[in-house]
Amino acid sequence: MRQVFTTLVPHFLMVLLLSISCNETDKSPLPNRTDAAPSRSAAREDSAASKSTANGTDSVEQISQYIRRMFQDRDGNIWFGTETDGVARYSGRSLDYFTPVEGFSGTSVRGMVQDVRGDLWFATRGGVSRFDGTQFTSWTTKDGLANDQVWCVLLDKSGGLWFGTEGGVSRFEPSTSLRPGSKTFTSFPLPAADLSGAPNVNQSPRLINAIIEDKAGNIWFGSNGNGAYKYDGRTLTNISKKDGLCDDFIQSMIEDRDGNLWFGTRFGGLCKYDPSVSRKPGKSAFITYTKEDGLTRELIWTLYEDGSGIIWIATAYAGLCSFDGASFTSYQQHEGLGNSSVHSVMEDAAGQLWVGTADGVYRFDGKRFFNWTKKNALAR
């Protein structure tokens, strides 16, 4: 049976933690810079110790060696969230990098959203950062954030921001939290997982890897060992392997155009959940896909649905898969991918598919992938 928690949540919006301690030193004006990389990256380009990548290019030619997330803002800029180089912004004319030197909160970026004001919010290894178009403002545990290791961010329909961290979930309400002297983050209580018998994974029992909002307004949390939680505004419902979920270690979640939820997991492959079936006696709401069904690996980093309804599955060390509702198609180095560890997928406003790997950025022409480097970004 699913567990329903009715006493954990009702007062969470009333539990305010610490005051904003960001001051002018936290808001570092950005330099007027149009170079292709920060000084430390430029220095690396001049180094004779540069490394060759799997696709034969020099690692310094890549946007960054490791692309965790990609996002296109409303102005058409594409942002690349990297593992070691902060965040890079491609405007169509220039490529600019932002790191802690510019006031950014961390070098590793795990999530990006844009709010109604046009501000960009980043989930990073060093806390939360907001970019207002001119400067960055950053928040950490000293401001009430549950943990500085932030793995995901959701902007909900009401404008609230949810951050999944290694210490649990923190909620941020910009309409009140940005006022002088106001509070910052609200703790959203989720049960810690029992990892005593878990495989060798990130041993954080409160880690939340993914947060999404479905069409009905429910907020879903993907946990590290406790499956998924659904919050409908009043109650918290847990869905786990006991209910048919393929694995309790959730890495990624999406809702498709038909209202189905998809769970990419660490050990159990891919799981499709149809909420309407759960109300029909004798029928399972879950369909699980593994290697036997054509999935290249059962460790999934990221899920993405493109404009045509194709589900893209980014795997660890097993390339990229697409699912058209009937069968899987696998894309590997034979199809042009320079690295089989794929971490992010994004379709831009023009319908161009971008893929972030552990060997830089790739673009898809419908059949093959092509490495997209700094030279491509700066070509006139």
GIZIKA-V234568 format. One record per helix or strand. SS is the DSSP state (H for helix, E for strand). FROM is the first residue (numbers start at 1). TO is the last residue. If there is no record, write none. Layout:
SS_FROM_TO, SS_FROM_TO
This chain:
E_3_5, H_12_14, E_16_16, E_19_19, H_24_26, E_28_29, H_39_45, E_52_52, E_58_58, H_59_61, E_67_72, E_78_82, E_87_90, E_95_98, H_100_102, E_109_114, E_120_124, E_127_131, E_135_139, H_141_143, E_150_155, E_160_165, E_168_173, H_174_177, E_183_183, E_185_188, E_208_213, E_219_224, E_228_231, E_236_239, H_241_243, E_249_255, E_261_265, E_270_273, H_277_279, E_286_289, H_291_293, E_300_305, E_311_315, E_320_323, E_328_331, H_333_335, E_342_347, E_353_357, E_360_364, E_369_372, H_374_378
